[in-house]
């Protein structure tokens, strides 16, 4: 039996995600089990997830996943490089994965592999060109792209193809997955599956294959009109969302507006400087603009500059909201445990439990009582992040459930 890992958000699970799972099954003639590593309640781009992690785990299981693992908020709400690196670390260390599958817009995967190899190696020539580009005041992504274009002129890679790959959100992550596998000397193979339909950031609905961005936009603007998405999401996702909206509001930056702005107002410049991503006096810009902003969106737009694109500012805001400062990031370089969110295969669960180099948890309460101090601290952080999410999203606060009271669905 082949075992394939997918690093995912499923925010929410849509037809493109189902296409990926079906393609994997087709490739292995159904002789395959799929393990999903799923972002927790706060996702990589620096936003609260549309629905909570358990709901998205149910979507994955309903559409063919064998087991869903949690990617903790502390590690998944980071840059593409750190996000991919820790995700690969988890999948490497559970001991049973054969392949990692990712979506890509690149029609030629050699393109992705050449770029990832160059970035993994970071030759002196590359570092010199990158340093020169950054000195011009351009953003890091632009400086990196310019350095790679210059470096790879000798490799006969067309500049326009290279630039397209480096601008694609899917391909950026694909490059980082491949780079992480190289740096970790992983024996895992990769399976790139070409993304079909809308681009990652396309905000307009299309027939059958719309982006998660467009689907979220539709749901947030018309929460009760789930039926309008019947051509874009599987029936199981639609039913899960219908039940979800009876209990919780969809997560969004707007919903967390007051808490996020308060997290800035309540901190001094010195306290803000103790968060990751804060340098070059950005704390002054944050404090200057927070009082005049009507919403988080307005605030983020007012703080954007060459070095601070929107996603970087949003991640900083989530770090401040959750209390993820430099101290906790310096203490915890890697995830210290793996939590199972949902499982449709008991045998697979037993295999992971036996072979994983990381502790495997199905119950946080039981695991917390026997864990060492470092793991306990990570569990407490994730519990706090989930409490913040639920406090805002729950319609009836009496429905609150602590992470310690929730058991894995098996």
N, C-alpha and C positions, 0 to 999 in steps of 0.2 A: 504493500500500500504506500503510495506517495503522499507526502504531507507538505502542503503549501501554505506559507504565511502571507497574509495581506496586512499591510499597515494602513489603517483606515480611520475615517471620522464618521462616515455614514450620516451626514448632517443636512438632510436625512438620507436614508437609503433610497436610491432611485434606479431607473432602468439601466443607466450606465454601469452602476455597481453590479446589477444582476447580470448584465452582459459579460462583465469580467469573470464572475463566478462560473457562468455557463461556459465561457471559453476555456477556463481551466479544466472543467470537467470533460469538455470535448477533447482537449489535448491529451488527457490521460485515460480516455475512454471510461470515465466514471470511476476509475481505480485511484481515487484521491480523497483525502480529507483536507478541509480548509480550516485553518486557524486564523482568526482575525485579532489583531492587536488594535484595540479601539480607544481613541482619545476619550478622556474623562469629560467632566462637565464644562471645561474650558479648553478651547481648541487652539491649534498651532498659530493661526493668524492673529490671535489676541482678542478673542470674543467668547462670550458664553455660548455653549452649544444650543441649537434650536430646541432639542429635547434632551432629557437626562440620559446618562450612559446606559441605564438598564433598559430603557425604551429602545435605544439604538441597538443594543445587544439583542433584544427580541427581534428586531427587524432583520439582523444578520442571520440569526438562527432560523427564522421563518423562510429565509431565501437561500439556504443551503450551507451555511457555515456549521462546522462541527463543534467548535468551541470558540468563545470570545474572551480574550484577556483584556485587562484594563491597562491603558497607558496613562500613568498618573499625571495630574495637572502640572506638578512641579517640573516635569520633564518634557511634556508635549507642548506647553505654551512657551516655545522658544524659537530661535532662528531655524531655518530649514536645515542647516548643518547639524546643530545640536539635536534637533528633533529626529533626524534620520539616524544619527550616530547612536543615540540611546535606544531607539526602536530596534535597530539591527542588533544592538547588544542584548536586548531582551530575547529576541527570537533566536539568536545564537546560543544563548545560555539555557533555554528550556530543554534542549537536548534531543528534540525529535523532528525538527524542521529539516526538510530537504531543499526547498526552494523558497525564494521570496518573489512574489508577483507584484508588479506595479504597472500603473497606467502611464502611457507616454504618447505625446503628440508627434514625436519624431518618427518619421517613416523609416529611418535607417538607424538602428540601435547602435551601430558602430560609432556613430557620432557621439552619443551619450557616453559610451565606454572610453573613447579617446579623451573627452573632456574630463571625465572622472579620474582617469589615470594621471593626467597632467596636474589636476588639483591635489590628488593624493600624494604625488611626489613633491610638488612645490619646489621646483628647481630654482637655483640662484637667479637664473635669467627671469623666470616668472616673478619672483619676489622683487627684483629690481624694477621691472616694468610696472608691477602693481603699486609699488611705493611711489614711483614717478607719477602715475595716474592719480593716486590719492592726493598728492601734493598740489594737484590742480584744483582741488576742492570738489571733485565729482563724488557721487555716492559710491559706496563700496560695490554694489552690484554692477554699476556702470564701469567702475575702474577694473573690476575683475574681468568683465566681458572684453574691455579694450586690451587688457593684458593677454588674454587668451587668443584674441584675434591676431595680435602681433606675434605671439609665440608660435601659433599654429600655421602661419603663412607657409612655413617650410613643410608642413604636413599635407599640403594640397587639399585642405578642407575649405570649401567655399565660405567666404566671410558671411554671406547672407544666411546660409544654413546654420552656421555657428551662432549668429546673433539670434535667429529665430528660436533655436533650442534654448538659449540662455534667457529668453524672455518668457518662455512657456512655464507656467506654475507647475504643471505636471512634470515637465522635463527637468526643472530645477531640483525637484525632489528626487527624480530618477537618478540624476547625477550624484546627489548626496547619498542615496542608498548605495550606489555602486562604489563611491569613494569610501564610505564607512566599511563596506565589506573588504575592500583592499587594505585599509589601515588596520582593521581588526584581524587580518589574515584568516578570514572566514572561509570555510569549505562549502558554504551554501551557494547554490546556483541561482540565477535570476531568470524570471520569465517576464519580459516586457509584453504588454498587450496594448495595441494601439487604441487610444481613446477615440471614440466616435461621437458624432453630434457636436453640441455646443462646446465652445472653449470654457475653461475653468471659471473665468470671471464674467462670462456673458450673462447679462442681467435680464434678457428677454426669453420668454418661453418659446420652445420649438416643439415640433411634433416628435413624440417618442423620447428623444434623447436631449433633455434640457440639463443645464448645469445645476448643481446644488445651490449656487448663488441665486439663480433665477427662481428656483423652487422656494427657497427661503423668503425671497422678496415677496412672492405671491402669498405665501402663508402668513407672513407678518402683516401684510396690508389687508388681507381678508382671511382671518383665522378660521372662520366657520365654513369657508368655501373650499373645502378639501376636494370636493368632486371635480372642480375645474382642473385638477392635476391628474385625472384618471389615465391620461395617455402618457404621463411622465413618471409615474411611480407604480410599483407593483401593488396589486390588490391588498396584500398583507400589510404593506406600509400604510395604505389608506385606512384600513381598519384600525391599526394601532394608533394612528394619529387622531382618529375620531374619538377613541377612548381617552387618549392622553389629554385632549383639550377640556375634558370634563373635570380634570383634577388640577392641571397646571397650565400656566401661560407659557407661550413659546419664549425661549431665552433670546435676548437681543441686547445690544449695547444701550438702546433707548430704555429698556426695562430697568437696567442697572444704573441709569443716569445719575440719580441722586447719590447713590453709594460711591460711585466712581469719582464724582466731583468732590464729594466729602473727603475721600481718601487723599486727595491732593490738598484741599484747604486745611485739613487737620494736621498736616505735616510741615515741619520747618524745611528750609532749603537744605540744611545739613542732613536731615532724615531722608529727604528725597535722594540726596547724593549717595546714600547707602543701598540703592537699588541697582540691579544690573541695567545696562544700556544707558546709564546716565553719565554723560561727560560733556565737555565743551560748553558748560554753562546752561544746558537744556533745562535745568531745574528753575532757572530764572524765568525762562519763557513759559514754563508750565504755570508758575505762580502768577505771572503777569496776565495770562489769558483766561485763567479759570473763572474769575469773577464776572467777566463780560460774555461768557459763552452760555447760550440758551440750552445747549444740549451737548452730549459727548461728541456727536458728529461735528458740530461747530467748533468745539474745542480742539479736536484732532486736526481739523482743517487749518485752524489758526496756528498750529505748532509745526506743520510740515515744512521741512526745508531740504536742502540737498543731502544732508547726512541723516536726516530723520524722516523716512517715508512713513506713510500712515500705519502700515503694519507694525513697524518698530515702536511707534508711539502707543499703539493699542496694546502691544505686549507689555510695555512699561506700565500702562494703566492697570492691566490685570495683575501684574506683579505687586503693585501697590495695594490693590484691592485685597489680595490674598495674603499679603505680608511676606511675599517671596523675595527677601532682600539678599544682598551679597553674602551675608553670613551663612544663610542656609544653603545657598548655592556653592559656597566654598567648602561647606561641610559634606555635602552630598553630591558627588560627581556622577554617580550612577544610581539607577533604581535598585533598591535593596530587596525587593520581593516581587512576586507576580500574583495578582489576584484574578481569580476566575469570575467573570460576570455572568456567564450563561454557558451551558454545556448540553449538547445533544448526544454525547458519546461517552459513557462511563469508562469504557476501556481506554479511550484516549486520555481521559483525566488521570487514570491510574498510571499510564505510561509517562505522562509529564511529571507526575508526583515522584516517580522513581528516578527519572533521568535528569531532571532540572538541577542546575547548579545554584539556582536561586530558590528561596523558600516559596512554596506554592500555597496560597490561601484560598479557602472557600468561605470561611467565616472570619471576619475581622475580629470579633469578640474573642473567640478561642485563640486565634493567632496572636493577638495583642498580649494576652496573658503570659505567653511563653516566649515572646520575642525579646531580642536584646534592645538596648536603649536606642540605638540608631534606627532600627526598624520601627520601633514604637513612635519615634519622632516623625518618621515619614508617614506612618498611618495617621497620626494626629493631624498632620498638615492636610492630608487628603480629606479627612473627616471634616475639618474646618472649611475647606473649599466647597465640599458638598453641602454643608450647612448654609453657607452664604448663598449658594445657587438656589437651594430649596426655599430659603427664607423669602427670596424675591419672587420665585416662580410659582410657588404653591398658591392656589386660590383660597383654600381653607387651611389655615395654619395648624389646625388640629389634626390634619392628615400627616403631619411631620413624622418621619422615621429616621432615626440615627443610622449611620452606616453600620454601626455595631449590631443593629437588630435585623439587618437584611442578609438573607442567606442566598447562596448561588442557586439558580434554577438548573436542576439536573434531571 
